[in-house]
Amino acid sequence: MDVLNQILQESAIGNFSRIAKSLIVSLFITIVMSLVAMLIALIINGNQLQFSFGY
C-alpha cells in the first residue's frame, strides 16, 4: 500500500483531492476490467468469428 500511495503522490494526480484521486483510480480500474472482460469474451467466442478482408 505504501508503494501505491507513493506512486499516486508523485504522479500527475498527486495534487488532486482524495475524492478526485478515488474517482480517477476507479475509472482506470473500470476501463482495465472491461478490457479484460472483452479479452475473455474474445478468447471464448473467437472461433465463431468470421473475418473477410477485401475491398
Secondary structure, DSSP 8 states (H G I E B T S, - for coil): -HHHHHHHHHSGGGGS-HHHHHHHHHHHHHHHHHHHHHHHHHHHHGGG-------
